[in-house]
Amino acid sequence: MQLAADVPRTAERSNNAPLTEREKELLERWVRQGAGYGLRRIATTIEPDPQRPGWDLVEMSFSDVGWQGEHLASFGADVVVVEPADLRDAVIGRLKGAMA
């Protein structure tokens, strides 16, 4: 999926503060093509996944596992967290909690 050239993709904060070590850790996930536009805007890398037609592999920085897990869970079946494992576990926990 091609993104418009004017859509910014950055790992920097809006206030230009330096990133912490945790924020430098990349989040890697699959995002269904045609979904997750807010995630795509802040991605550092977006590549079609040749092994998963209809999905893109998206990388981005993050700082808070709890907040990011809740945010990613809100996308439901349109996002699959690949790594890091603690964030993946947080998303799975939130989704299981929603089903309870």
Biopython code that builds the backbone (N, CA, C, O; Angstrom):
import numpy as np
from Bio.PDB.StructureBuilder import StructureBuilder

atoms = [
    (1, "MET", "N", (0.846, -1.169, 0.000)),
    (1, "MET", "CA", (0.000, 0.000, 0.000)),
    (1, "MET", "C", (0.885, 1.224, 0.000)),
    (1, "MET", "O", (1.808, 1.315, 0.810)),
    (2, "GLN", "N", (0.634, 2.147, -0.869)),
    (2, "GLN", "CA", (1.394, 3.387, -0.942)),
    (2, "GLN", "C", (0.704, 4.441, -0.092)),
    (2, "GLN", "O", (-0.521, 4.560, -0.101)),
    (3, "LEU", "N", (1.498, 5.198, 0.636)),
    (3, "LEU", "CA", (0.955, 6.302, 1.409)),
    (3, "LEU", "C", (1.210, 7.600, 0.672)),
    (3, "LEU", "O", (2.185, 7.724, -0.069)),
    (4, "ALA", "N", (0.328, 8.567, 0.878)),
    (4, "ALA", "CA", (0.527, 9.879, 0.261)),
    (4, "ALA", "C", (1.836, 10.472, 0.750)),
    (4, "ALA", "O", (2.196, 10.303, 1.915)),
    (5, "ALA", "N", (2.552, 11.163, -0.126)),
    (5, "ALA", "CA", (3.861, 11.707, 0.211)),
    (5, "ALA", "C", (3.798, 12.740, 1.327)),
    (5, "ALA", "O", (4.797, 12.955, 2.014)),
    (6, "ASP", "N", (2.656, 13.383, 1.525)),
    (6, "ASP", "CA", (2.564, 14.424, 2.540)),
    (6, "ASP", "C", (2.183, 13.896, 3.913)),
    (6, "ASP", "O", (2.004, 14.689, 4.838)),
    (7, "VAL", "N", (2.054, 12.590, 4.080)),
    (7, "VAL", "CA", (1.740, 12.032, 5.392)),
    (7, "VAL", "C", (3.049, 11.861, 6.151)),
    (7, "VAL", "O", (3.896, 11.070, 5.734)),
    (8, "PRO", "N", (3.241, 12.589, 7.268)),
    (8, "PRO", "CA", (4.508, 12.497, 7.987)),
    (8, "PRO", "C", (4.673, 11.162, 8.691)),
    (8, "PRO", "O", (3.716, 10.623, 9.247)),
    (9, "ARG", "N", (5.886, 10.632, 8.666)),
    (9, "ARG", "CA", (6.213, 9.419, 9.395)),
    (9, "ARG", "C", (7.457, 9.732, 10.213)),
    (9, "ARG", "O", (8.537, 9.918, 9.652)),
    (10, "THR", "N", (7.317, 9.791, 11.533)),
    (10, "THR", "CA", (8.438, 10.168, 12.373)),
    (10, "THR", "C", (8.402, 9.438, 13.696)),
    (10, "THR", "O", (7.340, 9.039, 14.173)),
    (11, "ALA", "N", (9.575, 9.268, 14.284)),
    (11, "ALA", "CA", (9.663, 8.659, 15.612)),
    (11, "ALA", "C", (9.965, 9.713, 16.664)),
    (11, "ALA", "O", (10.175, 9.371, 17.828)),
    (12, "GLU", "N", (9.991, 10.982, 16.287)),
    (12, "GLU", "CA", (10.275, 12.049, 17.230)),
    (12, "GLU", "C", (9.003, 12.533, 17.891)),
    (12, "GLU", "O", (7.915, 12.421, 17.327)),
    (13, "ARG", "N", (9.146, 13.070, 19.085)),
    (13, "ARG", "CA", (8.018, 13.674, 19.767)),
    (13, "ARG", "C", (7.738, 15.029, 19.152)),
    (13, "ARG", "O", (8.610, 15.646, 18.541)),
    (14, "SER", "N", (6.510, 15.478, 19.323)),
    (14, "SER", "CA", (6.146, 16.781, 18.766)),
    (14, "SER", "C", (6.898, 17.915, 19.439)),
    (14, "SER", "O", (7.068, 18.974, 18.834)),
    (15, "ASN", "N", (7.360, 17.726, 20.689)),
    (15, "ASN", "CA", (8.090, 18.790, 21.370)),
    (15, "ASN", "C", (9.601, 18.669, 21.167)),
    (15, "ASN", "O", (10.367, 19.403, 21.791)),
    (16, "ASN", "N", (10.037, 17.751, 20.301)),
    (16, "ASN", "CA", (11.442, 17.535, 19.955)),
    (16, "ASN", "C", (12.308, 17.108, 21.128)),
    (16, "ASN", "O", (13.531, 17.226, 21.055)),
    (17, "ALA", "N", (11.712, 16.617, 22.204)),
    (17, "ALA", "CA", (12.490, 16.102, 23.328)),
    (17, "ALA", "C", (13.184, 14.816, 22.899)),
    (17, "ALA", "O", (12.657, 14.074, 22.070)),
    (18, "PRO", "N", (14.359, 14.547, 23.454)),
    (18, "PRO", "CA", (15.046, 13.306, 23.074)),
    (18, "PRO", "C", (14.239, 12.087, 23.489)),
    (18, "PRO", "O", (13.528, 12.114, 24.494)),
    (19, "LEU", "N", (14.352, 11.021, 22.712)),
    (19, "LEU", "CA", (13.654, 9.776, 23.009)),
    (19, "LEU", "C", (14.378, 9.035, 24.128)),
    (19, "LEU", "O", (15.608, 9.032, 24.171)),
    (20, "THR", "N", (13.628, 8.406, 25.033)),
    (20, "THR", "CA", (14.216, 7.575, 26.075)),
    (20, "THR", "C", (14.631, 6.244, 25.466)),
    (20, "THR", "O", (14.275, 5.940, 24.327)),
    (21, "GLU", "N", (15.385, 5.448, 26.224)),
    (21, "GLU", "CA", (15.781, 4.127, 25.726)),
    (21, "GLU", "C", (14.554, 3.287, 25.400)),
    (21, "GLU", "O", (14.546, 2.582, 24.391)),
    (22, "ARG", "N", (13.515, 3.346, 26.235)),
    (22, "ARG", "CA", (12.300, 2.568, 25.989)),
    (22, "ARG", "C", (11.630, 3.024, 24.702)),
    (22, "ARG", "O", (11.109, 2.204, 23.947)),
    (23, "GLU", "N", (11.641, 4.325, 24.450)),
    (23, "GLU", "CA", (11.006, 4.839, 23.245)),
    (23, "GLU", "C", (11.770, 4.445, 21.988)),
    (23, "GLU", "O", (11.195, 4.360, 20.903)),
    (24, "LYS", "N", (13.046, 4.210, 22.141)),
    (24, "LYS", "CA", (13.847, 3.816, 20.990)),
    (24, "LYS", "C", (13.589, 2.365, 20.590)),
    (24, "LYS", "O", (13.908, 1.951, 19.475)),
    (25, "GLU", "N", (13.007, 1.599, 21.512)),
    (25, "GLU", "CA", (12.673, 0.216, 21.207)),
    (25, "GLU", "C", (11.556, 0.221, 20.172)),
    (25, "GLU", "O", (10.529, 0.874, 20.352)),
    (26, "LEU", "N", (11.765, -0.497, 19.114)),
    (26, "LEU", "CA", (10.781, -0.491, 18.041)),
    (26, "LEU", "C", (9.654, -1.465, 18.315)),
    (26, "LEU", "O", (9.855, -2.574, 18.810)),
    (27, "LEU", "N", (8.493, -1.019, 17.984)),
    (27, "LEU", "CA", (7.304, -1.852, 18.005)),
    (27, "LEU", "C", (7.135, -2.354, 16.579)),
    (27, "LEU", "O", (7.159, -1.566, 15.633)),
    (28, "GLU", "N", (6.965, -3.645, 16.424)),
    (28, "GLU", "CA", (6.769, -4.205, 15.095)),
    (28, "GLU", "C", (5.428, -4.911, 15.084)),
    (28, "GLU", "O", (5.111, -5.664, 16.005)),
    (29, "ARG", "N", (4.647, -4.677, 14.059)),
    (29, "ARG", "CA", (3.329, -5.295, 13.992)),
    (29, "ARG", "C", (2.853, -5.357, 12.549)),
    (29, "ARG", "O", (3.364, -4.663, 11.670)),
    (30, "TRP", "N", (1.874, -6.198, 12.336)),
    (30, "TRP", "CA", (1.200, -6.250, 11.052)),
    (30, "TRP", "C", (-0.032, -5.377, 11.144)),
    (30, "TRP", "O", (-0.755, -5.413, 12.139)),
    (31, "VAL", "N", (-0.269, -4.598, 10.116)),
    (31, "VAL", "CA", (-1.464, -3.766, 10.038)),
    (31, "VAL", "C", (-2.157, -4.107, 8.724)),
    (31, "VAL", "O", (-1.542, -4.101, 7.658)),
    (32, "ARG", "N", (-3.442, -4.402, 8.822)),
    (32, "ARG", "CA", (-4.213, -4.745, 7.619)),
    (32, "ARG", "C", (-4.206, -3.558, 6.665)),
    (32, "ARG", "O", (-4.438, -2.421, 7.075)),
    (33, "GLN", "N", (-3.942, -3.826, 5.396)),
    (33, "GLN", "CA", (-3.958, -2.761, 4.399)),
    (33, "GLN", "C", (-5.340, -2.133, 4.365)),
    (33, "GLN", "O", (-6.350, -2.835, 4.400)),
    (34, "GLY", "N", (-5.381, -0.799, 4.296)),
    (34, "GLY", "CA", (-6.641, -0.080, 4.313)),
    (34, "GLY", "C", (-7.124, 0.233, 5.710)),
    (34, "GLY", "O", (-8.239, 0.727, 5.875)),
    (35, "ALA", "N", (-6.310, -0.042, 6.729)),
    (35, "ALA", "CA", (-6.694, 0.208, 8.121)),
    (35, "ALA", "C", (-5.515, 0.830, 8.867)),
    (35, "ALA", "O", (-4.388, 0.842, 8.371)),
    (36, "GLY", "N", (-5.787, 1.341, 10.052)),
    (36, "GLY", "CA", (-4.734, 1.848, 10.928)),
    (36, "GLY", "C", (-4.014, 3.083, 10.431)),
    (36, "GLY", "O", (-2.797, 3.193, 10.579)),
    (37, "TYR", "N", (-4.749, 4.012, 9.843)),
    (37, "TYR", "CA", (-4.100, 5.199, 9.277)),
    (37, "TYR", "C", (-3.367, 6.027, 10.331)),
    (37, "TYR", "O", (-2.307, 6.584, 10.043)),
    (38, "GLY", "N", (-3.910, 6.119, 11.545)),
    (38, "GLY", "CA", (-3.222, 6.847, 12.606)),
    (38, "GLY", "C", (-1.898, 6.200, 12.972)),
    (38, "GLY", "O", (-0.930, 6.894, 13.283)),
    (39, "LEU", "N", (-1.850, 4.877, 12.939)),
    (39, "LEU", "CA", (-0.606, 4.163, 13.215)),
    (39, "LEU", "C", (0.401, 4.377, 12.093)),
    (39, "LEU", "O", (1.596, 4.529, 12.347)),
    (40, "ARG", "N", (-0.068, 4.390, 10.880)),
    (40, "ARG", "CA", (0.812, 4.576, 9.724)),
    (40, "ARG", "C", (1.465, 5.962, 9.724)),
    (40, "ARG", "O", (2.599, 6.122, 9.273)),
    (41, "ARG", "N", (0.744, 6.953, 10.229)),
    (41, "ARG", "CA", (1.281, 8.316, 10.236)),
    (41, "ARG", "C", (2.522, 8.443, 11.104)),
    (41, "ARG", "O", (3.394, 9.262, 10.814)),
    (42, "ILE", "N", (2.619, 7.643, 12.169)),
    (42, "ILE", "CA", (3.760, 7.754, 13.071)),
    (42, "ILE", "C", (4.768, 6.617, 12.900)),
    (42, "ILE", "O", (5.713, 6.501, 13.680)),
    (43, "ALA", "N", (4.570, 5.790, 11.894)),
    (43, "ALA", "CA", (5.459, 4.650, 11.657)),
    (43, "ALA", "C", (6.819, 5.110, 11.151)),
    (43, "ALA", "O", (6.927, 6.109, 10.439)),
    (44, "THR", "N", (7.858, 4.366, 11.530)),
    (44, "THR", "CA", (9.190, 4.619, 11.004)),
    (44, "THR", "C", (9.431, 3.801, 9.744)),
    (44, "THR", "O", (10.237, 4.186, 8.897)),
    (45, "THR", "N", (8.735, 2.674, 9.616)),
    (45, "THR", "CA", (8.859, 1.798, 8.452)),
    (45, "THR", "C", (7.498, 1.188, 8.149)),
    (45, "THR", "O", (6.778, 0.767, 9.054)),
    (46, "ILE", "N", (7.156, 1.147, 6.867)),
    (46, "ILE", "CA", (5.937, 0.466, 6.409)),
    (46, "ILE", "C", (6.314, -0.318, 5.160)),
    (46, "ILE", "O", (6.745, 0.259, 4.161)),
    (47, "GLU", "N", (6.152, -1.631, 5.221)),
    (47, "GLU", "CA", (6.481, -2.480, 4.076)),
    (47, "GLU", "C", (5.400, -3.531, 3.898)),
    (47, "GLU", "O", (4.949, -4.120, 4.880)),
    (48, "PRO", "N", (4.974, -3.781, 2.665)),
    (48, "PRO", "CA", (4.032, -4.887, 2.441)),
    (48, "PRO", "C", (4.698, -6.197, 2.863)),
    (48, "PRO", "O", (5.887, -6.395, 2.614)),
    (49, "ASP", "N", (3.954, -7.073, 3.489)),
    (49, "ASP", "CA", (4.490, -8.363, 3.917)),
    (49, "ASP", "C", (4.187, -9.384, 2.827)),
    (49, "ASP", "O", (3.029, -9.757, 2.640)),
    (50, "PRO", "N", (5.208, -9.843, 2.104)),
    (50, "PRO", "CA", (4.971, -10.776, 0.995)),
    (50, "PRO", "C", (4.421, -12.126, 1.456)),
    (50, "PRO", "O", (3.819, -12.852, 0.664)),
    (51, "GLN", "N", (4.622, -12.464, 2.720)),
    (51, "GLN", "CA", (4.125, -13.742, 3.232)),
    (51, "GLN", "C", (2.708, -13.637, 3.774)),
    (51, "GLN", "O", (2.080, -14.655, 4.066)),
    (52, "ARG", "N", (2.191, -12.407, 3.911)),
    (52, "ARG", "CA", (0.830, -12.179, 4.408)),
    (52, "ARG", "C", (0.138, -11.191, 3.477)),
    (52, "ARG", "O", (0.091, -9.998, 3.777)),
    (53, "PRO", "N", (-0.396, -11.656, 2.364)),
    (53, "PRO", "CA", (-1.076, -10.748, 1.441)),
    (53, "PRO", "C", (-2.177, -9.970, 2.154)),
    (53, "PRO", "O", (-2.942, -10.531, 2.939)),
    (54, "GLY", "N", (-2.247, -8.667, 1.869)),
    (54, "GLY", "CA", (-3.257, -7.813, 2.479)),
    (54, "GLY", "C", (-2.804, -7.179, 3.782)),
    (54, "GLY", "O", (-3.573, -6.451, 4.409)),
    (55, "TRP", "N", (-1.555, -7.443, 4.211)),
    (55, "TRP", "CA", (-1.017, -6.908, 5.452)),
    (55, "TRP", "C", (0.296, -6.177, 5.185)),
    (55, "TRP", "O", (1.051, -6.538, 4.282)),
    (56, "ASP", "N", (0.552, -5.152, 5.980)),
    (56, "ASP", "CA", (1.824, -4.442, 5.949)),
    (56, "ASP", "C", (2.538, -4.663, 7.271)),
    (56, "ASP", "O", (1.896, -4.765, 8.316)),
    (57, "LEU", "N", (3.860, -4.737, 7.231)),
    (57, "LEU", "CA", (4.668, -4.789, 8.436)),
    (57, "LEU", "C", (5.030, -3.350, 8.784)),
    (57, "LEU", "O", (5.645, -2.647, 7.982)),
    (58, "VAL", "N", (4.645, -2.914, 9.986)),
    (58, "VAL", "CA", (4.792, -1.523, 10.406)),
    (58, "VAL", "C", (5.663, -1.480, 11.654)),
    (58, "VAL", "O", (5.447, -2.243, 12.596)),
    (59, "GLU", "N", (6.640, -0.593, 11.658)),
    (59, "GLU", "CA", (7.493, -0.403, 12.832)),
    (59, "GLU", "C", (7.333, 1.012, 13.342)),
    (59, "GLU", "O", (7.163, 1.954, 12.568)),
    (60, "MET", "N", (7.391, 1.147, 14.660)),
    (60, "MET", "CA", (7.316, 2.465, 15.278)),
    (60, "MET", "C", (7.923, 2.403, 16.667)),
    (60, "MET", "O", (8.082, 1.319, 17.229)),
    (61, "SER", "N", (8.262, 3.555, 17.223)),
    (61, "SER", "CA", (8.771, 3.633, 18.588)),
    (61, "SER", "C", (7.603, 3.796, 19.550)),
    (61, "SER", "O", (6.528, 4.256, 19.166)),
    (62, "PHE", "N", (7.827, 3.410, 20.815)),
    (62, "PHE", "CA", (6.801, 3.599, 21.834)),
    (62, "PHE", "C", (7.478, 3.728, 23.177)),
    (62, "PHE", "O", (8.655, 3.398, 23.322)),
    (63, "SER", "N", (6.737, 4.209, 24.165)),
    (63, "SER", "CA", (7.329, 4.408, 25.484)),
    (63, "SER", "C", (6.594, 3.707, 26.607)),
    (63, "SER", "O", (7.220, 3.368, 27.612)),
    (64, "ASP", "N", (5.303, 3.475, 26.488)),
    (64, "ASP", "CA", (4.516, 2.947, 27.597)),
    (64, "ASP", "C", (3.748, 1.712, 27.150)),
    (64, "ASP", "O", (2.839, 1.808, 26.326)),
    (65, "VAL", "N", (4.108, 0.559, 27.688)),
    (65, "VAL", "CA", (3.472, -0.702, 27.289)),
    (65, "VAL", "C", (1.984, -0.688, 27.586)),
    (65, "VAL", "O", (1.185, -1.132, 26.761)),
    (66, "GLY", "N", (1.596, -0.181, 28.758)),
    (66, "GLY", "CA", (0.180, -0.169, 29.129)),
    (66, "GLY", "C", (-0.663, 0.654, 28.181)),
    (66, "GLY", "O", (-1.680, 0.184, 27.670)),
    (67, "TRP", "N", (-0.239, 1.885, 27.948)),
    (67, "TRP", "CA", (-1.010, 2.768, 27.066)),
    (67, "TRP", "C", (-1.009, 2.230, 25.643)),
    (67, "TRP", "O", (-2.056, 2.165, 25.000)),
    (68, "GLN", "N", (0.160, 1.846, 25.153)),
    (68, "GLN", "CA", (0.250, 1.359, 23.775)),
    (68, "GLN", "C", (-0.545, 0.077, 23.597)),
    (68, "GLN", "O", (-1.175, -0.120, 22.558)),
    (69, "GLY", "N", (-0.524, -0.803, 24.600)),
    (69, "GLY", "CA", (-1.307, -2.041, 24.515)),
    (69, "GLY", "C", (-2.787, -1.767, 24.399)),
    (69, "GLY", "O", (-3.482, -2.397, 23.601)),
    (70, "GLU", "N", (-3.277, -0.822, 25.198)),
    (70, "GLU", "CA", (-4.692, -0.454, 25.129)),
    (70, "GLU", "C", (-5.032, 0.172, 23.777)),
    (70, "GLU", "O", (-6.066, -0.130, 23.181)),
    (71, "HIS", "N", (-4.155, 1.035, 23.311)),
    (71, "HIS", "CA", (-4.377, 1.709, 22.024)),
    (71, "HIS", "C", (-4.422, 0.686, 20.880)),
    (71, "HIS", "O", (-5.327, 0.721, 20.047)),
    (72, "LEU", "N", (-3.450, -0.213, 20.847)),
    (72, "LEU", "CA", (-3.403, -1.200, 19.762)),
    (72, "LEU", "C", (-4.574, -2.173, 19.835)),
    (72, "LEU", "O", (-5.094, -2.591, 18.800)),
    (73, "ALA", "N", (-4.989, -2.534, 21.031)),
    (73, "ALA", "CA", (-6.139, -3.435, 21.170)),
    (73, "ALA", "C", (-7.400, -2.810, 20.588)),
    (73, "ALA", "O", (-8.298, -3.522, 20.140)),
    (74, "SER", "N", (-7.469, -1.477, 20.592)),
    (74, "SER", "CA", (-8.662, -0.806, 20.058)),
    (74, "SER", "C", (-8.823, -1.020, 18.553)),
    (74, "SER", "O", (-9.902, -0.780, 18.012)),
    (75, "PHE", "N", (-7.777, -1.464, 17.876)),
    (75, "PHE", "CA", (-7.869, -1.731, 16.434)),
    (75, "PHE", "C", (-8.399, -3.131, 16.146)),
    (75, "PHE", "O", (-8.658, -3.476, 14.993)),
    (76, "GLY", "N", (-8.560, -3.932, 17.191)),
    (76, "GLY", "CA", (-9.129, -5.269, 17.023)),
    (76, "GLY", "C", (-8.338, -6.127, 16.060)),
    (76, "GLY", "O", (-7.114, -6.222, 16.158)),
    (77, "ALA", "N", (-9.032, -6.746, 15.136)),
    (77, "ALA", "CA", (-8.423, -7.695, 14.200)),
    (77, "ALA", "C", (-7.617, -7.037, 13.091)),
    (77, "ALA", "O", (-7.056, -7.735, 12.247)),
    (78, "ASP", "N", (-7.544, -5.712, 13.071)),
    (78, "ASP", "CA", (-6.788, -5.018, 12.024)),
    (78, "ASP", "C", (-5.311, -4.856, 12.358)),
    (78, "ASP", "O", (-4.534, -4.422, 11.508)),
    (79, "VAL", "N", (-4.905, -5.201, 13.597)),
    (79, "VAL", "CA", (-3.515, -5.060, 14.026)),
    (79, "VAL", "C", (-3.084, -6.312, 14.771)),
    (79, "VAL", "O", (-3.813, -6.821, 15.623)),
    (80, "VAL", "N", (-1.891, -6.807, 14.442)),
    (80, "VAL", "CA", (-1.299, -7.940, 15.150)),
    (80, "VAL", "C", (0.096, -7.513, 15.594)),
    (80, "VAL", "O", (0.935, -7.198, 14.751)),
    (81, "VAL", "N", (0.360, -7.494, 16.894)),
    (81, "VAL", "CA", (1.679, -7.128, 17.400)),
    (81, "VAL", "C", (2.612, -8.321, 17.244)),
    (81, "VAL", "O", (2.305, -9.424, 17.698)),
    (82, "VAL", "N", (3.743, -8.096, 16.604)),
    (82, "VAL", "CA", (4.737, -9.147, 16.390)),
    (82, "VAL", "C", (5.741, -9.141, 17.537)),
    (82, "VAL", "O", (6.016, -10.183, 18.132)),
    (83, "GLU", "N", (6.281, -7.980, 17.841)),
    (83, "GLU", "CA", (7.216, -7.816, 18.945)),
    (83, "GLU", "C", (7.210, -6.375, 19.396)),
    (83, "GLU", "O", (6.796, -5.511, 18.624)),
    (84, "PRO", "N", (7.636, -6.074, 20.576)),
    (84, "PRO", "CA", (8.224, -6.912, 21.612)),
    (84, "PRO", "C", (7.168, -7.760, 22.328)),
    (84, "PRO", "O", (5.975, -7.458, 22.297)),
    (85, "ALA", "N", (7.637, -8.813, 22.963)),
    (85, "ALA", "CA", (6.741, -9.784, 23.587)),
    (85, "ALA", "C", (5.882, -9.177, 24.695)),
    (85, "ALA", "O", (4.712, -9.534, 24.829)),
    (86, "ASP", "N", (6.447, -8.261, 25.495)),
    (86, "ASP", "CA", (5.650, -7.697, 26.592)),
    (86, "ASP", "C", (4.480, -6.874, 26.070)),
    (86, "ASP", "O", (3.407, -6.875, 26.673)),
    (87, "LEU", "N", (4.671, -6.176, 24.966)),
    (87, "LEU", "CA", (3.575, -5.412, 24.377)),
    (87, "LEU", "C", (2.556, -6.354, 23.742)),
    (87, "LEU", "O", (1.350, -6.139, 23.862)),
    (88, "ARG", "N", (3.031, -7.382, 23.076)),
    (88, "ARG", "CA", (2.126, -8.375, 22.490)),
    (88, "ARG", "C", (1.243, -8.985, 23.578)),
    (88, "ARG", "O", (0.033, -9.126, 23.398)),
    (89, "ASP", "N", (1.860, -9.349, 24.714)),
    (89, "ASP", "CA", (1.112, -9.924, 25.834)),
    (89, "ASP", "C", (0.088, -8.931, 26.387)),
    (89, "ASP", "O", (-1.019, -9.319, 26.760)),
    (90, "ALA", "N", (0.464, -7.641, 26.440)),
    (90, "ALA", "CA", (-0.467, -6.616, 26.943)),
    (90, "ALA", "C", (-1.688, -6.507, 26.031)),
    (90, "ALA", "O", (-2.814, -6.396, 26.515)),
    (91, "VAL", "N", (-1.473, -6.538, 24.720)),
    (91, "VAL", "CA", (-2.586, -6.452, 23.764)),
    (91, "VAL", "C", (-3.487, -7.674, 23.901)),
    (91, "VAL", "O", (-4.711, -7.545, 23.945)),
    (92, "ILE", "N", (-2.893, -8.844, 23.967)),
    (92, "ILE", "CA", (-3.676, -10.075, 24.094)),
    (92, "ILE", "C", (-4.495, -10.043, 25.394)),
    (92, "ILE", "O", (-5.666, -10.421, 25.404)),
    (93, "GLY", "N", (-3.872, -9.590, 26.485)),
    (93, "GLY", "CA", (-4.596, -9.488, 27.751)),
    (93, "GLY", "C", (-5.787, -8.554, 27.680)),
    (93, "GLY", "O", (-6.852, -8.855, 28.219)),
    (94, "ARG", "N", (-5.613, -7.419, 27.015)),
    (94, "ARG", "CA", (-6.727, -6.473, 26.877)),
    (94, "ARG", "C", (-7.853, -7.055, 26.030)),
    (94, "ARG", "O", (-9.031, -6.882, 26.345)),
    (95, "LEU", "N", (-7.486, -7.740, 24.963)),
    (95, "LEU", "CA", (-8.513, -8.329, 24.101)),
    (95, "LEU", "C", (-9.263, -9.455, 24.826)),
    (95, "LEU", "O", (-10.479, -9.583, 24.677)),
    (96, "LYS", "N", (-8.547, -10.267, 25.607)),
    (96, "LYS", "CA", (-9.210, -11.325, 26.385)),
    (96, "LYS", "C", (-10.115, -10.708, 27.437)),
    (96, "LYS", "O", (-11.204, -11.219, 27.698)),
    (97, "GLY", "N", (-9.671, -9.607, 28.045)),
    (97, "GLY", "CA", (-10.494, -8.922, 29.039)),
    (97, "GLY", "C", (-11.774, -8.373, 28.439)),
    (97, "GLY", "O", (-12.819, -8.371, 29.090)),
    (98, "ALA", "N", (-11.697, -7.914, 27.218)),
    (98, "ALA", "CA", (-12.882, -7.381, 26.541)),
    (98, "ALA", "C", (-13.893, -8.473, 26.239)),
    (98, "ALA", "O", (-15.096, -8.222, 26.161)),
    (99, "MET", "N", (-13.384, -9.701, 26.069)),
    (99, "MET", "CA", (-14.276, -10.815, 25.771)),
    (99, "MET", "C", (-14.903, -11.418, 27.008)),
    (99, "MET", "O", (-15.881, -12.160, 26.913)),
    (100, "ALA", "N", (-14.346, -11.103, 28.178)),
    (100, "ALA", "CA", (-14.836, -11.716, 29.429)),
    (100, "ALA", "C", (-16.179, -11.159, 29.844)),
    (100, "ALA", "O", (-16.726, -11.567, 30.869)),
]
sb = StructureBuilder()
sb.init_structure("model")
sb.init_model(0)
sb.init_chain("A")
sb.init_seg("    ")
for serial, (resi, resn, name, xyz) in enumerate(atoms, 1):
    if name == "N":
        sb.init_residue(resn, " ", resi, " ")
    sb.init_atom(name, np.array(xyz, "f"), 0.0, 1.0, " ", f" {name:<3s}", serial, name[0])
structure = sb.get_structure()
